[in-house]
Amino acid sequence: MLELHSLTIHEIRDMLRAGQICSKDILDSVYSRIEALDDKIGAYLTLTKEEAYEAAAIIDKKIAEGEKLGDLAGIPMAIKDNISTKGVKTTCASKMLENYVPPFDAHAYEKLKEAGAILIGKTNLDEFAMGSSTENSAFKITRNPWDLERVPGGSSGGSAAAVASDEAYFALGSDTGGSIRQPASLCGVVGFKPTYGAVSRYGLVAFGSSFDQIGPFTKDVEDCAILLNHLYGHDKKDSTSLNVEFGDFTEALNKDIKGMRIGLPEEYFGEGIDPEVKKLVLDGVKVLEGLGAHVEEISLPYSKYALPVYYIAASAEASSNLARYDGVRYGYRAKDYSSLEELYVNSRSEGFGEEVKLRIMLGTYTLSSGYYDAYYNKALKVRRLIKQEFEEAFEKYDVLISPTSPTTAFKIGERTDDQLAMYMSDICTVPINIAGIPAISVPCGLSKGLPVGMQIMSKSLGEASIIKVAHAFEQNTNFTKKKPTL
């Protein structure tokens, strides 16, 4: 019997168009899958079953009336729980927003709804998207479908785990320092971080505003290209939104990569990278070389400063962005207080988790008088150097390739007491957010039964080159077809 939940967007779309199935059939399959597995995995915080079946009935009526449908019509999707969904709780996996119901939709979600995609639920994350393992949620720990004793990565671990376990056809996440690509790597799915400004941030609960981007998790590269077509576009409600024309990303599929120039930054293959991860990524590069791409080693020396730059600048922005949660206007309010100051202190102390409080304190410290120039201002100067270094590299190379994560999925609890080891999980991904460029993580093999991701980067608005290389690799390796045994 065909298991509908195991199919891709383009496979299910073709069956819908051919009249072989209806949207209700798809929902039945995916909700049965969630019912069977999610107690073990913990990908979802909220399910929207009633609303989903109402939306499916509308799509099925359109099909019955012979209306021509788009690529996403009737396709179930999951949304990370820091992306606003009107009338549906958006908690950021925090006690601070435990009962918050937004009065508006995020622009990215609105665009997918207009295309006919159906929300099936909101996924778990590290609280306010701060973490690399989805262990920092106030509500539950999400587990990796490949090994339930291991983390799915973070902060978008719920979205990655949902797609990897066939509990969603695709999912949205947010990527501030690698929070789409790193969990995509650890869960063996495709994860895409767009060019900064290409996808509207309107309705994304802010962590680090100059780093945050919404992007998709998918089962293969073709699905990713389809989703980018619907997510990209100018939004007047977002002052950082790019007002440029974006082409059809599916036109980059099934293309010859002969003659394309690929750079391998030596800093991304050095200290801290697991030898087996390095080998599998380099084996993947050999596949591309065999398809006619030219490969060279290069150096990006400023990349070694990316991690401290990121944690200074992003924490400073988090400190500012999270100041709005004060127990007065909305969100969690402490029950016991005797003054306005005590209301603020108690509400924030009780409402935020440890990791969030740590980053707020770090950010407040680096922005304070006497430390601003020593830390924050210096971090911004180095950020510019990292960005320039990438710009110079892309004058010569079409794409750069590295591991996505330095290791495979680590065990739950293994790094909770070692802050530096946890932060090092993002060593290959944070430079991309610093520079604002696009990147994908695509599966490139298994190490001791756990997925490894290959990261492909390009210049700002160089998404077509990434899709072209990633799809060529996928078509010649088939790693995206590998599934966890559940």
N, C-alpha and C positions, 0 to 999 in steps of 0.2 A: 504493500500500500504506500502511495506517495505521501510523504510527510511534508505538508505545505510549509510548516515553520522552518524547514531546513533550506528553503530556496532563497535566491537573491531577489533584489528588487526587479531586475530586468526579466528574470524568469517568471516571477509571479505576475508582473505586468502583462507579459505576452499571453499567459493563460487567461487572465481577466479579459483581455481584448478579444481572445478567441472564443469567449463564452464558455470555457471549460469549467470555470469556478465563479463564485460570486464573492464579494467583499466579506460577507458574513462567514463564509467558509474559512477565509484566511484568519479572521478574528477568533473563530472557534478553535483553530489549530494553535495559534500563538498563546491564547489564554489557557488552553489545556496544558501547554508546555510550561507556562509560568506556574500553574497550579501544581504541576508534578515536581518542578525543580527549585522554585525560588525559596522555599523554606531552607534548602541547603546552601544556596548561593547568596541570597540576600541582595539582589541587584536593585529591587524596587523599594521605594518608600511609600508611594501612593499609586493605586491603580484607578483608572477612569473607565471602568467597564460599561457603565450605563451610557455615558456620553459617547463612547466608542461605537456601540451598537446602533445608536441613533444616527451617527455619522455614516456608518456602513449602509444603513437602510436608504439613506439619501443617494449614496453612490450607486447602489444596486438598482434603484429606480431610474437613474440616469442611463445605466447600462441597458436596462430593459427598454428604454425609450430610444435607444440607438444613438445616444449622444457620444461624440468623440471625446475620449478621456486622455488626460496627460499622463506622464510617466509615473507620477506618485499617487494617482487617484486610487483610493481604497487600500493603500499600503500602510500597515501599522508602524508607528514610530514611538520611540522612547525619548524623553527629554531630561537632561540633567536638572536636578532640583535647585539650581541657581538661575534658571532661565524662566522669566515670568510667563505664567499661563493664566489668563483671566478666569476667575471662578474656581481655580484649582490650586490647592496649597503649594506654596513655593517656600521651602523651609531653609534652604542652604545647609541642610543637615545640622542645624543649630537650634539649641533651646531658645536662642534669642528670637528666632522667627518661626517657632514651632507651629503657631496657628495663623500665620500670615497668609491671606488670600489676596493676590494682586487684582486690582480693578482694570488691568490692561494686559495685552499680550506683548511679548518681545517681538521685535520686527522679524527676526529669523523664523520664529515659530509661526507668525502670522502668514509669512510667505509660503511656508510648507502647507499650512491649512488651506490657503487659497488654491494650492496645487492639488488638493484632495487627500493629502496624507492624514492619517487618523491617529490621534494621541491615545496610547494605551496605558501610559503611566509615567511617573517621575522617578528618576533613578538616584541612588545613593551616591554620596561624594564625601571627601574630606571637608569638614566644616568650613564654610565660606571659601571653598576651593583651595585650602591651605594644607598641602600634604602630598605625599608621593605613594600612598598605599591604601587609601580609603579606610584606614584604621581610626581616623580622627572624627568620624561622624558621631554626633550626639545620640544616634538612635540604634545603629547596628554596624557590624563589620561585614563588608562584602568579601566573598571568597572567590578565588580564581577557579574557573570551571575546569582547568587542566589538572589542578591539584587543590583540593578544598582546604588543605593546611597552609596554602600560600596566598599572598596578597594578589589582587588583580592590578596593582599599580594605582596611581592617583594623579590628580584628585578626581578624575572622571571614571573611577573604577566601576561604578555601578553601570554606566553606559557601556563600557567595554565588555564587562561580564555578561550583560544582557545580550549583546550581539554575538559574542563568542559561544554562548550556550543556546543560541536560536530562540531566545526569549523576546527578541525584537529583530525586525528586518534591517533596521538602521537606528541609530541614536545620535542625538546632539550632545556634545560636551563643550567645555570651555578650556582654553589652553593659555595659561599665563606664563608658565616656564617649562612646559612639556606635558601638561595635564591631559592632552588627547593622545599625543604620540607615545608617551611612555606606557600608559596602560594598554594601548593598542599593541605595542610590542610584547608586553607580558601576557596578554590574552590571545595573541595570534590572530588579530584582525587588522583591517586597514584603518588608519587614523590620519586625518588631514588637518593641518594648521594653516589657515589662509594668510595671504598678505594682510598686514595690519591695515584696517580701513576698508577691506573688500567686502566684509560681512558686517552689517550693523551691530553695534553693541547695545542698542536701545533695548532695555528690558533684561539685560544681563546684570545681575547683582554684582556691583563693582568690587574687585579685589585690588588689582594693580591696573589702573585705567590705561596706561600707555603700553601695557603688555597684553592685556586680555583680548582673546579672539574666540568667537564661537566657530565650531567646525564639526564635521561628521565622523562617525564610526560606521564602517560598512563591512560587508563580507567579501567584497572584491573591489578592484580598481574601477571597473565599469560603473558600479553603483555609486562610487565616490564622485565620478565625473558627472553623473546624472544629478546628484544632490548639489554639487557646486553650481550648476546651471540655475538652480532654484534659490540658493542662498545668497548668491552674489548680487550686488546692485546698490545704487545710491539710496540713502535714507536721510531726508532732511531733518529728522529728529535726532540724528547723531552727528555732532560737529566734526568728528574724525572720519566720517564716511567718505570714501573716494567717489568723486563724480566723474567716472570714466566708463567707457563702453567695454563690456566683457563679452568675449566670443562664446561659441558653443564648445564646452570642454570635451564633449563626446567626440568631437572631430580630431582630438589628439589620440584617440584609441586606434589600435591596430596599425600603427605607423612604424616605418623602418627607422631604426636609430643609428644606422651606419653613418659614421663621420661625426657623431655627437661627441663633444669633449667633456670628460668626467674628471674631476679633481678629487683626490683622497687626502683630506687634511691630516697630517701626521699626528697632530695634537689630540685627535679624536680616536686614535688607535693605540695610545700609549698607556701610561700608568693608570691603574684602576679599571681597565677594561679586561673582562674575563677572557682568557686565551681562546676558549671554544666559541664565544660570541664573536671575537675578532675573526677567527677562521671562517665561520659561517658567512659573515658579511663579505669577507674577501672572496670567498667562493662565489657569492652572488655577483660580485663585481666581475669575476671571470666569465660568468654567463653573459653579461652585457658586452664584455670585450669580444666574446665569441660572436656576438651579433653585429660587430663592426664598430663599436664605440672605441674612442681613443682615451686611454686612462693614464693619468700622471699623478704622482705624489706631490703635494704642495704643503706649504706651511702657513698657518694662521696664528702667529705667536700671541696676539692679544686675547685669544680664546681662553688662555689659562686664567685670565682675570674675570671671566664671565660669571662664575658662581658668586664671588663676593659682590660684584657690581649688581647682579640681580637681587640678591637678598638685602642689600642696602636700599636700592631704589624701589623695589616692589614692596618692601616692608614700610617704607616711608609713605607710599601711596595708600597702602592698606590702613595705616594709622589715620590718615586723613579721611579716607572713604568710610571707615567704620565708626567715625566719631558721631555719626547720625543716630546710632543705636544707643540712646541715652535713658531709656525707660520712660520717656515723656510722650513722644508723638505716636509711636507704634512699636510693636515688638514686645519682648519680655519686660515686665516691670516687677521689681522686688516687692514683696509683701511687707517687709519690715524696714522702716527708715524713719528718722526723726527730723531730717532736714533735706533740702534740695540736693546738697552735695552728697549726702548719704544715699539718696535715691539713685543718683548717677553711679556712685561707686558700687553699691550693692547690686543694682540691675546689671551692670557690665560684668562684675565679678561672678555673678551667678549665671548669667546668660551666655557668656562666651566660654569655650573650652580652652584647655591649656595651650595648644599650639597657636590659636588665634591670639590669645593674650600675650604670648611670647613675641609674636610678630608685631603686634601693636606697640609693645614696649620698645622693641628694637627700632621700629620706625620712628617713634616719638623721640627716642634718644638721638638718632642721627639727624633729625630735623631741629633739634633744640639749639639754643644760642650757645656758641662756643664749639659745637660739633658739626654744624651744617657744612662749613667749608672743608673740614677735615675728612668728612665721610661722604655726605650726600652729594655735594658739589663735585668732589673728586670722582665719585662713581659716575656722574653724568658725563664728565670729560672722557673717561675711559669707555663709556658706552658709545660715544661718538667714534672713538678709534676702532672699536670692534665693528661698528656699522661700516665705516670706511674700508676696513680690511675685506669685508664681504663684497662690497661694491667693486673693489679692485680685482678680486678673484673672479667675479662674474663677467668681467671684461674679457677674460680668456676662456672661461669654462661655462658650458651650458648648465651643468648641475654639479653639485658636490655630494659625496656619499660618505656616510659614517654609520657606526652602530646607533640605534635609537636609545637603548639603555645599556649601561656598562655590564649588567648582569641579567640573568633570567629572573623570574619571580622569586622573591625571598620568602621565608616562612613568616606567618603572622606572629607578631611580637618580637621578631628577631632584631629589629632596628629601633624599636620604640624608645630604648634607653640610650641610643647612640645618635644624637641629633645630626652630627656631621656625616655619618654613614648614610642616613636618610636623605640629607640634602645632596649627597654625591650621586644619588639615583638620577638626578636631572642634569648631570654634567655635560651630556651630549646635546641636550635639548634647549637649555636656557639661552645659548648664544643666538638662536634663531629668533626668539622673542625680543631680545635686546636689539637686533637688527631690523625687526619687523618684516622679515622675508617669509615666504611660504615653504612648507616642508611636509612630507608624507612619511609615515612608517608603514612598511609593507612586510609581511612575514617572509623570512628567508631561510627557515629551517628550524629544527628542534635540537636542543642540547639536553641530554638526559631526560627526554620526554617533555621538555618545556619550550615554548615558543621563543624565537629570537626575531627581532625586527631590524630591518635595514632602513635607515633614514636617508631620504633623497631631498636635497634642498636646491632652490634656484633663486634668482634675483627677484626683487619686488615685481609682482605681477607676472612672474615666470611660471605660473601654474601649468600651462600647456606642456612645457618641457618636462615637468615632474610627472604629469599624467602619462606622457609618451613613454618615458623611461620605465616608470613603475609598471605600466601595462605590458610592455615588451618583456620585462622580467617575469611578471606573473604568468604570461602566456607560455613561457619557456621553462617554467619550473613547477607550477601547480601547487605551491605551498599554501595558497589561500583556500584550497579545498580540504586541507587537513582539519579535523575536528576533534575536540576533546571527547573522551569516552565518559558519558554520564549515566 
